Amino acid sequence: MVDLTTSTQNDLAELVNSSVAKTGELIAAEFQSAGRGRLDRTFEAPPASALLFSFYLQPKRDRSDWSFISCLAAIAMQEVISEGLADKATLKWPNDILIGEKKVAGLLAQQVGNGLIVGIGLNVAMSEAELPVQTATSLAIAGSSNLDRNQLLAEFLNRFEGVFTQWDSGMNFLDNYRQISSTIGQDVRVEVTGRVPIEGKAVAISAQGALILSDGFEVNVGDVVHLR
């Protein structure tokens, strides 16, 4: 745990690239001055209000399957978050965890060296005034019974270790993801900067984590808007 860093993701990547970090290495921070989200976006949170961490893995499975690891992390974190809530959290493709219709956590995965770094930001104690956008929420606002960041981290790591070990040995977690997805079964619009938006019904997710539309098109990158 560090009090201040620019980005746990960047710090860990530097350790990996310099051959210092080994598989299982983790960095958590009280505050990030330049936290990173997906597609080079920023992640902002007041000091001590969020659970911010990154960890490094060297999977045994084929590298082409590694993109599903962020889905495994989302599954594990969804379970941890849901235990403290009256209503379960859900997963919005590709990597957002929602409480109701609002985002409480996001994930970022990047391949570095011979492994993968997964970064997670979970809004824990933020007030309404501290939220970065109106579409966000926090565990405190949602009335969670668990706001202890150390406990949340420990519970996540225990759950993730279980699902990752099974997945790395060949187990399929597609049905686990489907059951807690708020995207599968929805009419969606997929937006990618510089491209014409695509609309269709989300029907499944592939073993590599791609979103599959009803016409068979596979979406590997982009922002998903749930259409009403």
C-alpha positions in Angstrom: 0.0 0.0 0.0 1.3 3.5 -0.9 -0.2 6.8 0.1 0.3 8.6 -3.2 1.1 7.5 -6.7 0.4 8.7 -10.2 -1.1 5.3 -11.2 -0.9 1.8 -9.7 -1.1 0.4 -13.2 1.9 2.4 -14.4 3.9 1.7 -11.2 3.4 -2.0 -11.6 4.2 -2.0 -15.3 7.5 -0.4 -14.6 8.3 -3.1 -12.0 7.4 -5.8 -14.5 9.4 -4.3 -17.3 12.4 -4.0 -15.0 12.0 -7.7 -14.0 11.3 -6.7 -10.3 7.7 -7.7 -10.1 6.7 -11.4 -10.1 3.3 -13.0 -10.7 1.0 -12.2 -7.8 2.6 -8.8 -7.2 0.0 -6.1 -6.1 0.1 -2.4 -5.6 -2.7 -0.5 -3.8 -2.9 3.2 -3.3 -4.7 5.7 -1.0 -4.7 8.3 -3.9 -3.8 8.4 -7.6 -2.9 11.7 -9.1 -3.2 10.3 -12.7 -5.4 7.2 -12.3 -6.1 5.4 -15.6 -9.3 4.0 -17.0 -10.0 2.1 -20.1 -9.3 3.7 -23.5 -6.8 6.1 -21.9 -9.4 7.8 -19.7 -8.7 9.2 -16.3 -10.0 7.8 -13.0 -10.5 10.3 -10.3 -11.3 9.8 -6.6 -10.6 11.8 -3.4 -8.0 10.4 -1.0 -9.1 7.3 1.0 -12.5 7.2 -0.8 -11.9 4.4 -3.2 -10.2 1.0 -3.4 -7.5 1.4 -6.0 -5.1 -1.4 -6.9 -3.4 -3.3 -9.7 -2.0 -6.9 -9.7 0.2 -8.9 -12.1 -0.4 -12.4 -13.4 1.4 -14.9 -15.6 -1.4 -17.2 -16.8 -0.7 -20.7 -18.1 -3.4 -20.6 -20.7 -2.8 -19.5 -24.3 -2.3 -15.8 -24.6 -5.3 -15.5 -27.0 -7.5 -16.3 -24.0 -6.1 -13.7 -21.6 -8.6 -11.0 -22.6 -11.2 -13.0 -20.5 -9.2 -12.4 -17.3 -10.8 -9.0 -16.9 -14.2 -10.8 -17.0 -13.0 -13.1 -14.2 -12.0 -10.1 -12.1 -15.3 -8.5 -12.7 -17.1 -11.7 -11.6 -15.1 -11.9 -8.4 -15.6 -8.2 -7.6 -19.3 -8.4 -8.4 -19.7 -11.2 -5.8 -17.9 -9.2 -3.1 -19.9 -6.0 -3.8 -23.2 -7.9 -3.8 -22.7 -9.4 -0.4 -23.1 -6.0 1.2 -26.1 -4.9 -0.8 -29.8 -5.6 -0.8 -29.8 -5.9 -4.6 -27.0 -7.6 -6.5 -24.5 -5.6 -8.6 -24.4 -6.4 -12.3 -21.8 -6.3 -15.1 -22.0 -4.0 -18.0 -19.8 -5.0 -20.9 -16.9 -4.7 -21.2 -15.7 -3.9 -17.7 -18.1 -1.8 -15.7 -19.7 -3.0 -12.4 -23.1 -1.4 -11.8 -25.4 -0.9 -8.9 -28.8 -0.3 -10.5 -27.9 1.8 -13.5 -24.9 3.5 -12.0 -21.2 2.6 -12.2 -19.5 1.7 -8.9 -16.3 0.1 -10.3 -14.2 -0.3 -13.4 -11.5 -2.6 -14.6 -8.5 -2.2 -16.9 -6.3 -5.0 -18.2 -3.1 -4.7 -20.2 -0.6 -7.3 -21.4 2.9 -6.5 -20.1 6.0 -8.7 -20.6 5.0 -12.3 -20.1 1.9 -11.6 -18.2 -1.1 -9.3 -17.6 -1.8 -6.4 -15.2 -5.3 -5.9 -14.0 -6.3 -2.6 -12.4 -9.5 -2.0 -10.5 -11.0 1.1 -9.1 -14.0 0.7 -6.7 -15.9 3.7 -5.4 -16.3 3.0 -1.7 -16.9 6.0 0.6 -17.6 8.8 -2.0 -20.5 11.2 -1.3 -22.8 12.4 -4.0 -20.7 15.6 -4.2 -17.5 13.7 -4.7 -18.6 11.6 -7.6 -16.8 12.4 -10.9 -20.0 12.0 -13.1 -23.7 11.7 -12.5 -23.7 8.2 -13.8 -21.5 7.0 -11.0 -22.2 5.8 -7.5 -20.4 4.4 -4.5 -20.9 1.6 -2.0 -21.7 4.2 0.7 -24.4 5.9 -1.4 -25.9 2.5 -2.2 -26.1 1.6 1.4 -23.5 -1.3 1.5 -22.8 -2.9 4.8 -19.2 -3.3 3.9 -17.1 -0.1 3.5 -13.8 -1.5 4.9 -11.4 -1.2 1.9 -8.9 -3.7 3.5 -11.7 -6.3 3.9 -13.0 -5.7 0.4 -9.5 -6.2 -1.1 -8.9 -9.4 0.9 -12.3 -10.8 0.0 -11.7 -10.0 -3.7 -8.3 -11.6 -3.8 -9.6 -14.8 -2.2 -12.5 -15.0 -4.7 -10.4 -14.1 -7.7 -7.7 -16.7 -6.8 -10.4 -19.4 -6.8 -11.9 -18.5 -10.2 -8.6 -17.7 -11.8 -7.0 -21.0 -10.8 -10.0 -22.9 -12.2 -10.0 -20.9 -15.4 -6.3 -21.3 -15.8 -6.8 -25.1 -15.6 -9.4 -24.9 -18.4 -12.7 -24.3 -16.7 -15.3 -22.2 -18.6 -16.9 -19.2 -16.8 -19.2 -18.0 -19.6 -22.4 -19.0 -17.8 -21.2 -17.3 -14.6 -20.7 -14.1 -16.5 -24.0 -14.4 -18.4 -26.0 -14.8 -15.2 -24.8 -11.4 -13.8 -24.6 -9.5 -17.0 -26.9 -6.5 -17.5 -25.8 -6.3 -21.2 -26.6 -9.7 -22.5 -30.2 -9.7 -23.7 -30.3 -6.0 -24.2 -30.6 -4.0 -27.4 -27.3 -2.0 -27.5 -25.4 0.6 -29.4 -21.6 0.1 -29.6 -19.6 3.3 -29.9 -16.0 3.4 -31.0 -14.2 6.7 -31.6 -13.8 7.3 -35.3 -16.2 4.6 -36.4 -19.9 4.5 -37.2 -21.9 3.2 -34.2 -23.3 -0.4 -34.4 -26.7 -1.4 -33.0 -28.0 -4.8 -32.3 -29.1 -7.2 -29.6 -26.3 -8.5 -27.3 -26.8 -12.3 -27.0 -23.6 -13.8 -25.6 -20.0 -13.3 -24.7 -17.1 -15.3 -26.3 -14.4 -17.3 -24.5 -12.1 -14.3 -25.3 -14.5 -11.8 -23.7 -15.9 -10.4 -26.9 -19.6 -9.3 -27.0 -21.6 -11.2 -29.5 -24.6 -9.6 -31.2 -27.6 -11.4 -32.6 -26.3 -11.2 -36.2 -23.1 -12.9 -35.2 -20.9 -9.8 -35.1 -18.3 -9.9 -32.3 -17.4 -6.6 -30.6 -13.9 -6.6 -29.1 -13.6 -2.9 -28.1 -15.9 0.0 -27.6 -18.4 1.6 -25.3 -21.8 0.0 -25.0 -25.0 2.0 -24.5 -28.1 0.0 -23.3 -31.0 1.1 -25.5 -34.5 1.4 -24.0 
